[in-house]
Amino acid sequence: MSTIFRRFKDSRFVKGMVYAIIGIFSYPGINIINKLEIKGMENLENLPNRNVLFVSNHQTYFADVITFIHIFCAARWRKRNKLGLPYYLLWPFTRIKYVAAEETMKKSMLTKIFTLAGAVTVKRTWNAGGKEVRRGLDASDTRKINNALQNNWVITFPQGTTKPFAPGRKGTAFIIKQNKPIVVPVTITGFWRAFNKKGLKFKKKGSLLKVTFKAPMQIDYNDSTENILEQIMDAIEQSKKFMKHGNAASINPVS
């Protein structure tokens, strides 16, 4: 029964309905009340429908992912660096998954609905009893992400936290070595200013939201996880050398 339910909730019909509902309600906040600036959508063209991993910095729990879904759907309708009118929600691109903390997605009915949008729920490797700790990679979580990559684009946030310049997790590099996906780095700014931490309420209207898709990375899959992770953190501009630049526009204060 669980297999039948899993197939049902992952069906194009269910995900398409969820994308349409979430998309209609979120579009004004992303592209009207605030201003969305997109760069690099040409890097989304000609990507295969499977084994593509998007690595990004993270500023809110949900607004980041919702915006990515809008952009991916718009890109499949051949839009370039803009959303325009959201008619792409009539037939959205649904082969999208995103990695999210299991405890976050169980908190409310709304987060459970967001789970239907393609969440791959994993246990936090950072948090235990309210304290930041390092734990080993959970094998079941790795399998979930590996399975998601087989037929989808997967969005992951290597830092696993909205805290800027937090260290990346080796699990992301390990998954890259295992699956050898096309890896597309993404940088985002402005979301922390526009939305609260969950990304569901406005903090400052009229904010500029920036999303930049860089060219797919050239990765030596036989390299060490440490070196691959370092390459990723540089690509999403969250490594120590970017912290030293002191780019205030891209730094969200820690509350």
C-alpha positions in Angstrom: 0.0 0.0 0.0 2.8 2.4 0.8 4.3 1.8 -2.6 1.0 2.6 -4.3 0.7 5.8 -2.2 4.2 6.8 -3.0 3.6 6.3 -6.7 0.4 8.3 -6.5 1.9 11.3 -4.7 4.8 11.3 -7.1 2.5 11.1 -10.2 2.5 14.0 -12.6 -1.2 14.7 -11.8 -0.7 15.1 -8.1 2.6 17.1 -8.3 1.1 19.2 -11.2 -1.8 20.1 -8.9 0.4 20.9 -6.0 2.7 23.0 -8.2 -0.2 24.9 -9.6 -1.7 25.7 -6.2 1.6 26.7 -4.6 2.6 28.5 -7.7 -0.5 30.6 -7.9 -0.3 31.7 -4.3 3.5 32.3 -4.3 3.9 34.1 -7.6 2.8 37.6 -6.5 5.2 37.5 -3.5 8.1 36.4 -5.7 7.6 38.4 -8.9 5.1 41.3 -8.1 5.4 42.4 -4.4 9.1 41.7 -4.7 11.3 41.9 -7.8 13.0 38.7 -9.1 16.2 39.0 -11.1 17.3 35.7 -12.7 20.6 35.1 -14.5 21.9 32.1 -16.2 18.7 30.3 -17.3 20.5 29.4 -20.5 22.4 26.9 -18.3 19.1 25.0 -17.7 18.6 24.4 -21.4 19.4 21.0 -22.9 19.8 19.4 -19.4 18.6 15.8 -19.2 15.5 15.0 -17.2 17.5 12.9 -14.7 20.7 12.9 -12.6 21.0 16.6 -12.4 22.0 18.1 -9.0 21.5 21.7 -8.2 23.7 22.9 -5.3 22.8 26.2 -3.7 23.2 28.4 -0.6 20.2 28.6 1.6 18.3 31.6 3.0 14.8 30.5 3.9 13.1 27.1 4.4 10.6 27.3 1.6 10.8 30.5 -0.5 14.1 29.4 -2.1 12.8 26.1 -3.3 9.4 27.5 -4.4 11.3 30.1 -6.5 13.5 27.3 -8.1 10.3 25.4 -9.0 8.9 28.5 -10.7 12.1 29.0 -12.6 12.5 25.4 -13.7 8.9 25.3 -15.0 9.4 28.6 -16.8 12.6 27.4 -18.4 10.8 24.3 -19.8 8.4 26.8 -21.5 11.6 28.4 -23.1 11.5 31.5 -21.0 14.9 33.2 -20.6 15.9 35.0 -17.4 12.3 35.9 -16.4 9.1 34.3 -15.3 6.6 36.4 -17.2 3.0 35.4 -16.8 2.8 32.1 -14.9 1.0 30.1 -17.7 3.8 27.6 -17.3 1.8 26.3 -14.3 -0.8 24.9 -16.7 1.6 22.1 -17.6 4.5 22.3 -15.1 7.8 20.4 -15.2 7.3 18.1 -12.3 10.5 16.0 -12.3 11.9 18.0 -9.5 12.9 16.9 -6.0 14.5 18.8 -3.2 16.3 17.7 0.0 14.6 18.9 3.2 15.0 18.1 6.9 12.5 15.5 8.0 11.5 17.2 11.2 10.8 20.5 9.4 8.4 18.8 6.9 6.4 17.2 9.7 5.7 20.4 11.7 2.3 21.4 10.2 -0.3 20.6 7.6 1.2 23.2 5.3 4.7 21.6 5.4 3.1 18.2 4.7 1.5 19.7 1.6 4.9 21.1 0.6 6.3 17.6 1.0 4.0 16.6 -2.0 5.9 19.1 -4.1 8.8 16.6 -4.2 10.6 16.7 -0.8 13.3 14.1 -0.1 13.2 14.1 3.6 16.4 13.4 5.5 17.5 13.5 9.1 19.6 16.5 10.0 23.3 15.8 10.2 23.8 19.0 12.1 21.2 19.2 14.8 20.7 17.0 17.8 18.8 18.2 20.8 19.1 21.8 19.7 22.9 21.6 19.4 25.0 21.7 16.2 26.9 18.4 15.9 28.5 16.3 13.2 27.1 12.9 12.6 28.0 10.3 10.0 26.0 10.1 6.8 22.8 8.2 7.2 22.7 5.4 4.7 18.9 5.4 4.2 19.0 9.2 3.5 21.7 8.6 0.9 19.6 6.0 -0.8 16.6 8.4 -0.9 18.7 11.0 -2.7 20.3 8.4 -5.0 16.9 7.1 -6.0 15.6 10.7 -6.5 18.5 11.5 -8.9 17.6 8.4 -11.1 14.6 10.2 -12.6 14.7 13.8 -11.5 16.4 17.1 -11.0 17.4 17.4 -7.3 17.9 20.6 -5.4 20.2 20.4 -2.3 21.7 22.9 0.1 25.1 21.6 1.1 25.2 23.7 4.2 21.9 22.3 5.5 21.2 25.6 7.3 20.2 29.1 6.5 23.3 30.4 8.4 25.6 32.1 5.9 29.1 30.6 5.3 28.3 27.6 7.5 30.6 24.6 6.5 29.3 22.3 3.8 28.5 18.7 4.5 30.6 15.9 3.0 27.5 14.0 2.3 26.8 16.1 -0.8 30.3 15.3 -2.2 29.8 11.6 -1.4 26.5 11.6 -3.3 28.2 13.3 -6.3 30.9 10.7 -6.3 28.3 7.9 -6.2 26.0 9.2 -8.9 28.2 11.3 -11.1 25.4 13.8 -11.8 25.6 17.0 -13.8 26.1 19.5 -11.0 24.7 23.0 -11.4 25.7 25.6 -8.8 23.2 28.3 -7.8 23.7 31.5 -5.8 20.7 33.4 -4.2 20.5 36.7 -2.4 17.8 38.9 -1.0 15.4 36.1 0.2 16.4 36.7 3.9 15.5 40.3 3.5 12.1 39.7 1.8 10.8 36.8 3.9 10.9 35.4 7.4 13.1 32.4 8.1 10.4 29.9 6.9 9.9 32.0 3.8 6.2 32.1 4.2 5.7 35.6 5.5 6.9 39.0 4.3 9.6 40.9 6.2 10.3 43.7 3.6 8.2 44.2 0.5 9.9 45.5 -2.6 13.0 43.5 -2.0 15.3 42.4 -4.9 15.6 38.6 -5.1 18.5 37.4 -7.1 19.0 33.9 -8.5 22.0 33.0 -10.6 22.5 29.6 -12.3 26.1 29.0 -13.2 27.4 26.7 -15.8 27.6 23.0 -14.9 30.7 22.2 -12.9 33.7 20.3 -14.2 34.2 17.7 -11.5 36.7 14.9 -11.2 34.4 12.2 -9.7 37.5 10.3 -8.5 38.7 13.2 -6.5 38.4 13.1 -2.7 35.2 14.2 -1.0 37.1 17.0 0.7 38.2 18.5 -2.6 34.8 18.1 -4.3 33.2 19.8 -1.3 35.7 22.6 -1.4 34.9 23.1 -5.1 31.2 23.2 -4.4 31.5 25.7 -1.6 33.5 28.0 -3.9 30.9 27.6 -6.7 28.0 28.7 -4.4 30.2 31.4 -2.9 30.0 30.2 0.6 33.7 29.3 1.2 36.0 31.2 3.5 37.5 33.3 0.7 34.0 34.7 -0.1 33.4 35.4 3.6 36.6 37.5 3.6 35.2 39.6 0.7 32.6 40.9 3.1 29.8 41.1 0.5 27.1 42.5 2.7 24.4 42.1 -0.1 24.7 38.4 0.0 24.9 37.9 3.8 21.8 37.3 5.8 22.1 38.1 9.5 21.8 35.2 11.9 18.8 35.7 14.2 
